[in-house]
């Protein structure tokens, strides 16, 4: 076998491992955010995944289209949660949570960018999943508990749906 062929084989094997790793991280992210939606009774169709600060590249599930693998082994993607006002369901508000996932054995480190908390989660540890859900919901609730929406809270990016710009003050 030529040196070139050996390098091609090594590249092919590396690519397969990277894809498998990315798929494992996305599968876990899909599991976690599906469980989070069930826990909060959040409509599943109001949770999407998008590429880093590119909301036009989105998917209802985490996959290689929306997630990118960093050199440090973290898979990065945005989780977009849509909230609608009770008094005006047409008025939508999107919270984008920049999320990283890194596989660690049979578990995964899950972290919200720019926040210190990092969670070691696995599918069987319901207590840790519960803590993660409460962390997410507590962060969102604190955000909405301020007299004015603070657009600069680290870790969360927020936006009024562009279609609803006329509905800001109702």
Backbone as JSON Lines, residues from 0, in Angstrom:
{"i":0,"aa":"X","n":[0.84,-1.17,0.0],"ca":[0.0,0.0,0.0],"c":[0.89,1.24,0.0]}
{"i":1,"aa":"X","n":[0.53,2.21,-0.79],"ca":[1.33,3.44,-0.89],"c":[1.09,4.32,0.33]}
{"i":2,"aa":"X","n":[2.01,5.24,0.56],"ca":[1.86,6.2,1.65],"c":[0.6,7.03,1.44]}
{"i":3,"aa":"X","n":[0.37,7.41,0.2],"ca":[-0.84,8.17,-0.12],"c":[-2.09,7.39,0.31]}
{"i":4,"aa":"X","n":[-2.15,6.12,-0.04],"ca":[-3.32,5.3,0.31],"c":[-3.46,5.17,1.82]}
{"i":5,"aa":"X","n":[-2.34,5.04,2.53],"ca":[-2.39,4.98,4.0],"c":[-2.99,6.26,4.58]}
{"i":6,"aa":"X","n":[-2.57,7.4,4.01],"ca":[-3.11,8.68,4.48],"c":[-4.6,8.81,4.15]}
{"i":7,"aa":"X","n":[-4.99,8.34,2.99],"ca":[-6.42,8.34,2.62],"c":[-7.22,7.48,3.59]}
{"i":8,"aa":"X","n":[-6.7,6.34,3.95],"ca":[-7.38,5.45,4.9],"c":[-7.48,6.11,6.28]}
{"i":9,"aa":"X","n":[-6.38,6.74,6.71],"ca":[-6.38,7.42,8.01],"c":[-7.4,8.56,8.02]}
{"i":10,"aa":"X","n":[-7.45,9.32,6.91],"ca":[-8.4,10.42,6.79],"c":[-9.83,9.89,6.83]}
{"i":11,"aa":"X","n":[-10.1,8.82,6.11],"ca":[-11.43,8.22,6.08],"c":[-11.86,7.77,7.47]}
{"i":12,"aa":"X","n":[-10.95,7.12,8.17],"ca":[-11.26,6.65,9.54],"c":[-11.5,7.82,10.48]}
{"i":13,"aa":"X","n":[-10.7,8.85,10.36],"ca":[-10.87,10.04,11.19],"c":[-12.23,10.7,10.94]}
{"i":14,"aa":"X","n":[-12.58,10.81,9.69],"ca":[-13.86,11.41,9.3],"c":[-15.03,10.6,9.87]}
{"i":15,"aa":"X","n":[-14.93,9.28,9.81],"ca":[-15.99,8.42,10.35],"c":[-16.14,8.63,11.86]}
{"i":16,"aa":"X","n":[-14.99,8.7,12.58],"ca":[-15.04,8.9,14.04],"c":[-15.64,10.27,14.37]}
{"i":17,"aa":"X","n":[-15.27,11.3,13.6],"ca":[-15.81,12.63,13.84],"c":[-17.32,12.64,13.61]}
{"i":18,"aa":"X","n":[-17.78,12.01,12.55],"ca":[-19.22,11.95,12.28],"c":[-19.96,11.21,13.39]}
{"i":19,"aa":"X","n":[-19.39,10.1,13.83],"ca":[-20.02,9.31,14.9],"c":[-20.1,10.14,16.18]}
{"i":20,"aa":"X","n":[-19.01,10.82,16.51],"ca":[-18.98,11.67,17.7],"c":[-20.03,12.78,17.59]}
{"i":21,"aa":"X","n":[-20.07,13.48,16.47],"ca":[-21.05,14.55,16.26],"c":[-22.47,14.01,16.35]}
{"i":22,"aa":"X","n":[-22.71,12.86,15.74],"ca":[-24.05,12.26,15.8],"c":[-24.43,11.9,17.23]}
{"i":23,"aa":"X","n":[-23.48,11.35,18.0],"ca":[-23.76,11.01,19.4],"c":[-24.13,12.27,20.19]}
{"i":24,"aa":"X","n":[-23.4,13.36,19.98],"ca":[-23.69,14.62,20.68],"c":[-25.05,15.17,20.27]}
{"i":25,"aa":"X","n":[-25.36,15.14,18.98],"ca":[-26.66,15.63,18.51],"c":[-27.8,14.75,19.02]}
{"i":26,"aa":"X","n":[-27.6,13.45,19.0],"ca":[-28.63,12.55,19.52],"c":[-28.93,12.86,20.98]}
{"i":27,"aa":"X","n":[-27.86,13.12,21.74],"ca":[-28.07,13.44,23.15],"c":[-28.77,14.8,23.29]}
{"i":28,"aa":"X","n":[-28.36,15.79,22.5],"ca":[-29.03,17.1,22.56],"c":[-30.51,16.96,22.22]}
{"i":29,"aa":"X","n":[-30.82,16.17,21.21],"ca":[-32.23,15.95,20.85],"c":[-32.99,15.32,22.02]}
{"i":30,"aa":"X","n":[-32.36,14.34,22.67],"ca":[-32.98,13.69,23.83],"c":[-33.23,14.71,24.95]}
{"i":31,"aa":"X","n":[-32.2,15.49,25.3],"ca":[-32.31,16.43,26.42],"c":[-33.4,17.47,26.16]}
{"i":32,"aa":"X","n":[-33.39,18.07,24.97],"ca":[-34.36,19.13,24.73],"c":[-35.77,18.6,24.48]}
{"i":33,"aa":"X","n":[-35.89,17.35,24.05],"ca":[-37.22,16.72,23.97],"c":[-37.74,16.49,25.38]}
{"i":34,"aa":"X","n":[-36.89,16.0,26.28],"ca":[-37.29,15.79,27.67],"c":[-37.61,17.12,28.35]}
{"i":35,"aa":"X","n":[-36.84,18.17,28.02],"ca":[-37.11,19.48,28.59],"c":[-38.48,19.97,28.15]}
{"i":36,"aa":"X","n":[-38.8,19.78,26.87],"ca":[-40.11,20.19,26.36],"c":[-41.23,19.42,27.08]}
{"i":37,"aa":"X","n":[-41.03,18.11,27.26],"ca":[-42.03,17.31,27.97],"c":[-42.18,17.79,29.42]}
{"i":38,"aa":"X","n":[-41.05,18.05,30.07],"ca":[-41.06,18.49,31.47],"c":[-41.83,19.8,31.62]}
{"i":39,"aa":"X","n":[-41.63,20.72,30.72],"ca":[-42.25,22.04,30.81],"c":[-43.58,22.13,30.07]}
{"i":40,"aa":"X","n":[-43.95,21.04,29.42],"ca":[-45.13,21.04,28.55],"c":[-45.01,22.15,27.49]}
{"i":41,"aa":"X","n":[-43.79,22.31,27.01],"ca":[-43.46,23.3,25.98],"c":[-43.79,22.68,24.63]}
{"i":42,"aa":"X","n":[-44.56,23.35,23.79],"ca":[-44.87,22.77,22.48],"c":[-43.6,22.45,21.69]}
{"i":43,"aa":"X","n":[-43.46,21.21,21.28],"ca":[-42.25,20.75,20.58],"c":[-41.98,21.57,19.32]}
{"i":44,"aa":"X","n":[-43.03,22.04,18.66],"ca":[-42.83,22.8,17.42],"c":[-42.33,24.22,17.69]}
{"i":45,"aa":"X","n":[-42.14,24.57,18.95],"ca":[-41.6,25.89,19.3],"c":[-40.18,25.79,19.83]}
{"i":46,"aa":"X","n":[-39.54,24.65,19.55],"ca":[-38.13,24.47,19.88],"c":[-37.42,24.05,18.6]}
{"i":47,"aa":"X","n":[-36.42,24.82,18.21],"ca":[-35.64,24.5,17.01],"c":[-34.15,24.63,17.33]}
{"i":48,"aa":"X","n":[-33.35,24.13,16.44],"ca":[-31.9,24.23,16.54],"c":[-31.42,25.05,15.35]}
{"i":49,"aa":"X","n":[-30.41,25.89,15.57],"ca":[-29.87,26.66,14.45],"c":[-28.36,26.76,14.57]}
{"i":50,"aa":"X","n":[-27.75,27.1,13.44],"ca":[-26.31,27.26,13.39],"c":[-25.92,28.54,14.13]}
{"i":51,"aa":"X","n":[-24.74,28.55,14.68],"ca":[-24.19,29.65,15.45],"c":[-24.54,31.01,14.85]}
{"i":52,"aa":"X","n":[-25.46,31.69,15.51],"ca":[-25.87,33.06,15.14],"c":[-26.3,33.18,13.68]}
{"i":53,"aa":"X","n":[-26.81,32.1,13.13],"ca":[-27.34,32.1,11.76],"c":[-28.75,31.5,11.81]}
{"i":54,"aa":"X","n":[-29.73,32.26,12.31],"ca":[-31.07,31.7,12.49],"c":[-31.73,31.24,11.2]}
{"i":55,"aa":"X","n":[-31.2,31.67,10.07],"ca":[-31.78,31.21,8.8],"c":[-31.41,29.76,8.49]}
{"i":56,"aa":"X","n":[-30.39,29.23,9.18],"ca":[-30.0,27.83,9.03],"c":[-30.52,27.1,10.26]}
{"i":57,"aa":"X","n":[-31.68,26.47,10.15],"ca":[-32.3,25.86,11.31],"c":[-32.88,24.48,10.98]}
{"i":58,"aa":"X","n":[-33.24,23.76,12.04],"ca":[-33.79,22.43,11.9],"c":[-34.62,22.12,13.15]}
{"i":59,"aa":"X","n":[-35.63,21.27,13.04],"ca":[-36.37,20.87,14.24],"c":[-35.56,19.94,15.14]}
{"i":60,"aa":"X","n":[-34.45,19.42,14.65],"ca":[-33.58,18.55,15.45],"c":[-32.13,18.99,15.28]}
{"i":61,"aa":"X","n":[-31.31,18.62,16.26],"ca":[-29.87,18.85,16.14],"c":[-29.33,17.87,15.11]}
{"i":62,"aa":"X","n":[-28.54,18.37,14.19],"ca":[-27.92,17.52,13.17],"c":[-26.68,18.24,12.63]}
{"i":63,"aa":"X","n":[-26.0,17.62,11.7],"ca":[-24.75,18.18,11.17],"c":[-24.96,19.48,10.39]}
{"i":64,"aa":"X","n":[-26.19,19.76,9.98],"ca":[-26.47,21.0,9.26],"c":[-26.37,22.2,10.19]}
{"i":65,"aa":"X","n":[-26.83,22.04,11.44],"ca":[-26.88,23.17,12.36],"c":[-25.79,23.14,13.42]}
{"i":66,"aa":"X","n":[-25.12,22.03,13.6],"ca":[-24.11,21.92,14.65],"c":[-22.71,21.92,14.04]}
{"i":67,"aa":"X","n":[-21.78,22.53,14.73],"ca":[-20.41,22.53,14.25],"c":[-19.49,22.04,15.36]}
{"i":68,"aa":"X","n":[-18.51,21.25,14.98],"ca":[-17.57,20.66,15.94],"c":[-16.37,21.58,16.07]}
{"i":69,"aa":"X","n":[-16.03,21.92,17.3],"ca":[-14.87,22.77,17.57],"c":[-13.65,21.91,17.84]}
{"i":70,"aa":"X","n":[-12.5,22.55,17.78],"ca":[-11.24,21.85,18.03],"c":[-11.15,21.29,19.45]}
{"i":71,"aa":"X","n":[-11.85,21.93,20.4],"ca":[-11.79,21.46,21.79],"c":[-12.72,20.28,22.06]}
{"i":72,"aa":"X","n":[-13.38,19.78,21.02],"ca":[-14.24,18.61,21.16],"c":[-15.68,18.94,21.49]}
{"i":73,"aa":"X","n":[-15.99,20.22,21.63],"ca":[-17.37,20.61,21.89],"c":[-18.13,20.77,20.58]}
{"i":74,"aa":"X","n":[-19.34,20.25,20.56],"ca":[-20.26,20.46,19.44],"c":[-21.07,21.69,19.8]}
{"i":75,"aa":"X","n":[-21.14,22.66,18.91],"ca":[-21.79,23.94,19.19],"c":[-23.01,24.11,18.31]}
{"i":76,"aa":"X","n":[-24.09,24.62,18.91],"ca":[-25.32,24.93,18.17],"c":[-26.14,25.88,19.03]}
{"i":77,"aa":"X","n":[-27.14,26.49,18.44],"ca":[-28.08,27.33,19.17],"c":[-29.38,26.56,19.33]}
{"i":78,"aa":"X","n":[-29.98,26.65,20.5],"ca":[-31.31,26.12,20.73],"c":[-32.23,27.33,20.79]}
{"i":79,"aa":"X","n":[-33.25,27.35,19.98],"ca":[-34.17,28.48,19.91],"c":[-35.51,28.09,20.53]}
{"i":80,"aa":"X","n":[-35.89,28.8,21.57],"ca":[-37.16,28.55,22.25],"c":[-38.1,29.71,21.93]}
{"i":81,"aa":"X","n":[-39.27,29.39,21.46],"ca":[-40.25,30.43,21.14],"c":[-41.3,30.49,22.24]}
{"i":82,"aa":"X","n":[-41.56,31.69,22.72],"ca":[-42.57,31.94,23.73],"c":[-43.61,32.87,23.1]}
{"i":83,"aa":"X","n":[-44.87,32.62,23.43],"ca":[-45.95,33.49,22.94],"c":[-46.69,34.06,24.14]}
{"i":84,"aa":"X","n":[-47.1,35.3,24.01],"ca":[-47.85,35.93,25.09],"c":[-49.22,35.29,25.23]}
{"i":85,"aa":"X","n":[-49.69,35.14,26.47],"ca":[-51.01,34.57,26.7],"c":[-52.12,35.48,26.18]}
{"i":86,"aa":"X","n":[-51.92,36.79,26.31],"ca":[-52.97,37.73,25.89],"c":[-52.91,38.06,24.41]}
{"i":87,"aa":"X","n":[-51.84,37.65,23.73],"ca":[-51.72,37.91,22.3],"c":[-50.81,36.85,21.7]}
{"i":88,"aa":"X","n":[-51.36,35.65,21.38],"ca":[-50.52,34.55,20.87],"c":[-49.76,34.87,19.59]}
{"i":89,"aa":"X","n":[-50.19,35.91,18.86],"ca":[-49.47,36.29,17.65],"c":[-48.15,36.98,17.99]}
{"i":90,"aa":"X","n":[-48.01,37.45,19.22],"ca":[-46.79,38.14,19.65],"c":[-45.81,37.1,20.16]}
{"i":91,"aa":"X","n":[-44.78,36.81,19.36],"ca":[-43.81,35.78,19.69],"c":[-42.49,36.4,20.1]}
{"i":92,"aa":"X","n":[-41.82,35.69,20.96],"ca":[-40.52,36.12,21.47],"c":[-39.61,34.92,21.39]}
{"i":93,"aa":"X","n":[-38.42,35.09,20.85],"ca":[-37.5,33.97,20.71],"c":[-36.31,34.14,21.64]}
{"i":94,"aa":"X","n":[-36.01,33.07,22.33],"ca":[-34.83,33.04,23.19],"c":[-33.87,32.05,22.54]}
{"i":95,"aa":"X","n":[-32.69,32.52,22.21],"ca":[-31.68,31.66,21.62],"c":[-30.65,31.32,22.69]}
{"i":96,"aa":"X","n":[-30.44,30.04,22.9],"ca":[-29.52,29.58,23.92],"c":[-28.31,28.95,23.23]}
{"i":97,"aa":"X","n":[-27.18,29.66,23.21],"ca":[-25.97,29.09,22.6],"c":[-25.45,27.95,23.47]}
{"i":98,"aa":"X","n":[-25.47,26.75,22.92],"ca":[-25.23,25.53,23.7],"c":[-24.03,24.76,23.16]}
{"i":99,"aa":"X","n":[-23.28,24.15,24.08],"ca":[-22.22,23.24,23.68],"c":[-22.43,21.9,24.36]}
{"i":100,"aa":"X","n":[-22.06,20.84,23.65],"ca":[-22.16,19.48,24.17],"c":[-20.84,18.78,23.87]}
{"i":101,"aa":"X","n":[-20.31,18.09,24.88],"ca":[-19.08,17.33,24.7],"c":[-19.26,15.96,25.34]}
{"i":102,"aa":"X","n":[-18.96,14.93,24.58],"ca":[-19.11,13.56,25.07],"c":[-17.98,13.24,26.05]}
{"i":103,"aa":"X","n":[-18.36,12.58,27.13],"ca":[-17.4,12.18,28.15],"c":[-17.81,10.79,28.62]}
{"i":104,"aa":"X","n":[-17.23,9.76,28.02],"ca":[-17.65,8.38,28.32],"c":[-19.07,8.16,27.83]}
{"i":105,"aa":"X","n":[-19.93,7.74,28.74],"ca":[-21.34,7.53,28.41],"c":[-22.18,8.75,28.76]}
{"i":106,"aa":"X","n":[-21.54,9.81,29.26],"ca":[-22.23,11.03,29.65],"c":[-21.82,12.17,28.72]}
{"i":107,"aa":"X","n":[-22.41,13.33,28.95],"ca":[-22.13,14.49,28.11],"c":[-22.07,15.73,28.99]}
{"i":108,"aa":"X","n":[-21.04,16.56,28.75],"ca":[-21.01,17.88,29.36],"c":[-21.9,18.78,28.52]}
{"i":109,"aa":"X","n":[-22.81,19.48,29.16],"ca":[-23.68,20.43,28.47],"c":[-23.46,21.78,29.13]}
{"i":110,"aa":"X","n":[-23.21,22.79,28.3],"ca":[-22.91,24.12,28.83],"c":[-23.59,25.16,27.96]}
{"i":111,"aa":"X","n":[-24.07,26.2,28.62],"ca":[-24.6,27.37,27.92],"c":[-23.44,28.35,27.82]}
{"i":112,"aa":"X","n":[-23.14,28.78,26.6],"ca":[-22.01,29.69,26.39],"c":[-22.14,30.92,27.29]}
{"i":113,"aa":"X","n":[-21.03,31.43,27.75],"ca":[-20.93,32.63,28.58],"c":[-21.53,32.48,29.97]}
{"i":114,"aa":"X","n":[-21.86,31.27,30.36],"ca":[-22.33,31.02,31.72],"c":[-21.39,30.01,32.35]}
{"i":115,"aa":"X","n":[-21.2,30.11,33.65],"ca":[-20.22,29.26,34.31],"c":[-20.7,27.84,34.54]}
{"i":116,"aa":"X","n":[-21.99,27.64,34.7],"ca":[-22.53,26.32,35.01],"c":[-22.32,25.36,33.85]}
{"i":117,"aa":"X","n":[-21.85,24.17,34.19],"ca":[-21.7,23.09,33.22],"c":[-22.3,21.85,33.86]}
{"i":118,"aa":"X","n":[-23.04,21.1,33.08],"ca":[-23.76,19.95,33.61],"c":[-23.23,18.67,32.97]}
{"i":119,"aa":"X","n":[-22.95,17.68,33.8],"ca":[-22.58,16.35,33.32],"c":[-23.86,15.52,33.34]}
{"i":120,"aa":"X","n":[-24.39,15.24,32.16],"ca":[-25.7,14.59,32.05],"c":[-25.6,13.26,31.32]}
{"i":121,"aa":"X","n":[-26.52,12.38,31.65],"ca":[-26.72,11.18,30.86],"c":[-28.2,10.85,30.88]}
{"i":122,"aa":"X","n":[-28.61,9.98,29.99],"ca":[-30.04,9.71,29.81],"c":[-30.69,9.1,31.04]}
{"i":123,"aa":"X","n":[-29.93,8.47,31.91],"ca":[-30.5,7.77,33.05],"c":[-30.51,8.56,34.34]}
{"i":124,"aa":"X","n":[-29.86,9.71,34.38],"ca":[-29.77,10.49,35.61],"c":[-30.82,11.59,35.61]}
{"i":125,"aa":"X","n":[-32.02,11.24,36.05],"ca":[-33.13,12.19,36.0],"c":[-32.93,13.37,36.95]}
{"i":126,"aa":"X","n":[-32.2,13.17,38.05],"ca":[-31.95,14.29,38.97],"c":[-31.12,15.38,38.31]}
{"i":127,"aa":"X","n":[-30.05,14.97,37.63],"ca":[-29.2,15.96,36.95],"c":[-29.93,16.62,35.78]}
{"i":128,"aa":"X","n":[-30.74,15.85,35.05],"ca":[-31.54,16.44,33.97],"c":[-32.49,17.49,34.55]}
{"i":129,"aa":"X","n":[-33.12,17.16,35.67],"ca":[-34.04,18.09,36.34],"c":[-33.31,19.38,36.72]}
{"i":130,"aa":"X","n":[-32.09,19.26,37.27],"ca":[-31.3,20.45,37.63],"c":[-31.01,21.31,36.4]}
{"i":131,"aa":"X","n":[-30.69,20.65,35.28],"ca":[-30.42,21.39,34.06],"c":[-31.67,22.13,33.59]}
{"i":132,"aa":"X","n":[-32.81,21.44,33.59],"ca":[-34.07,22.08,33.16],"c":[-34.37,23.29,34.05]}
{"i":133,"aa":"X","n":[-34.23,23.11,35.36],"ca":[-34.51,24.21,36.28],"c":[-33.54,25.37,36.08]}
{"i":134,"aa":"X","n":[-32.3,25.07,35.75],"ca":[-31.32,26.11,35.45],"c":[-31.78,26.93,34.23]}
{"i":135,"aa":"X","n":[-32.18,26.23,33.17],"ca":[-32.64,26.93,31.96],"c":[-33.87,27.77,32.26]}
{"i":136,"aa":"X","n":[-34.88,27.16,32.89],"ca":[-36.13,27.88,33.16],"c":[-35.92,29.0,34.17]}
{"i":137,"aa":"X","n":[-35.05,28.79,35.16],"ca":[-34.76,29.85,36.13],"c":[-34.09,31.04,35.46]}
{"i":138,"aa":"X","n":[-33.18,30.76,34.55],"ca":[-32.5,31.84,33.82],"c":[-33.5,32.63,32.99]}
{"i":139,"aa":"X","n":[-34.39,31.94,32.31],"ca":[-35.4,32.62,31.49],"c":[-36.35,33.41,32.39]}
{"i":140,"aa":"X","n":[-36.79,32.81,33.48],"ca":[-37.73,33.48,34.38],"c":[-37.11,34.74,34.98]}
{"i":141,"aa":"X","n":[-35.83,34.66,35.39],"ca":[-35.16,35.86,35.91],"c":[-35.1,36.94,34.84]}
{"i":142,"aa":"X","n":[-34.87,36.53,33.62],"ca":[-34.83,37.48,32.51],"c":[-36.17,38.22,32.39]}
{"i":143,"aa":"X","n":[-37.27,37.47,32.43],"ca":[-38.58,38.08,32.3],"c":[-39.03,38.77,33.58]}
{"i":144,"aa":"X","n":[-38.35,38.55,34.7],"ca":[-38.72,39.18,35.96],"c":[-38.21,40.59,36.11]}
{"i":145,"aa":"X","n":[-37.41,41.05,35.17],"ca":[-36.88,42.42,35.26],"c":[-37.92,43.38,34.69]}
{"i":146,"aa":"X","n":[-37.9,44.64,35.15],"ca":[-38.9,45.59,34.65],"c":[-38.77,45.86,33.15]}
{"i":147,"aa":"X","n":[-37.55,45.74,32.65],"ca":[-37.31,45.9,31.22],"c":[-36.53,44.69,30.76]}
{"i":148,"aa":"X","n":[-36.82,44.21,29.58],"ca":[-36.09,43.05,29.08],"c":[-34.63,43.44,28.87]}
{"i":149,"aa":"X","n":[-33.76,42.77,29.59],"ca":[-32.33,43.04,29.53],"c":[-31.74,42.29,28.34]}
{"i":150,"aa":"X","n":[-31.39,43.02,27.32],"ca":[-30.91,42.41,26.08],"c":[-29.46,41.98,26.18]}
{"i":151,"aa":"X","n":[-28.83,42.23,27.32],"ca":[-27.41,41.94,27.45],"c":[-27.08,40.87,28.47]}
{"i":152,"aa":"X","n":[-28.04,40.05,28.87],"ca":[-27.76,38.97,29.82],"c":[-26.88,37.94,29.12]}
{"i":153,"aa":"X","n":[-25.69,37.63,29.68],"ca":[-24.82,36.65,29.02],"c":[-25.51,35.3,28.88]}
{"i":154,"aa":"X","n":[-25.25,34.64,27.77],"ca":[-25.74,33.29,27.58],"c":[-27.07,33.18,26.89]}
{"i":155,"aa":"X","n":[-27.84,34.24,26.88],"ca":[-29.13,34.2,26.19],"c":[-29.19,35.33,25.18]}
{"i":156,"aa":"X","n":[-29.62,35.01,23.99],"ca":[-29.84,36.02,22.97],"c":[-31.34,36.07,22.73]}
{"i":157,"aa":"X","n":[-31.92,37.24,22.73],"ca":[-33.35,37.35,22.59],"c":[-33.72,38.23,21.43]}
{"i":158,"aa":"X","n":[-34.86,37.95,20.89],"ca":[-35.35,38.82,19.82],"c":[-36.85,38.69,19.71]}
{"i":159,"aa":"X","n":[-37.48,39.81,19.41],"ca":[-38.89,39.8,19.05],"c":[-38.94,39.27,17.62]}
{"i":160,"aa":"X","n":[-39.89,38.4,17.35],"ca":[-40.02,37.88,16.0],"c":[-40.21,39.06,15.05]}
{"i":161,"aa":"X","n":[-39.42,39.13,13.96],"ca":[-39.52,40.26,13.03],"c":[-40.94,40.52,12.53]}
{"i":162,"aa":"X","n":[-41.73,39.48,12.42],"ca":[-43.11,39.65,11.97],"c":[-43.93,40.41,13.0]}
{"i":163,"aa":"X","n":[-43.44,40.47,14.23],"ca":[-44.21,41.05,15.32],"c":[-43.7,42.42,15.77]}
{"i":164,"aa":"X","n":[-42.85,43.05,14.98],"ca":[-42.29,44.33,15.37],"c":[-43.37,45.35,15.73]}
{"i":165,"aa":"X","n":[-44.5,45.3,15.03],"ca":[-45.58,46.26,15.32],"c":[-46.31,45.92,16.59]}
{"i":166,"aa":"X","n":[-46.1,44.75,17.15],"ca":[-46.85,44.32,18.33],"c":[-46.05,44.46,19.62]}
{"i":167,"aa":"X","n":[-44.94,45.17,19.61],"ca":[-44.11,45.25,20.82],"c":[-44.88,45.81,22.0]}
{"i":168,"aa":"X","n":[-45.63,46.84,21.81],"ca":[-46.37,47.49,22.9],"c":[-47.85,47.23,22.73]}
{"i":169,"aa":"X","n":[-48.33,46.22,23.4],"ca":[-49.78,45.96,23.34],"c":[-50.3,45.74,24.71]}
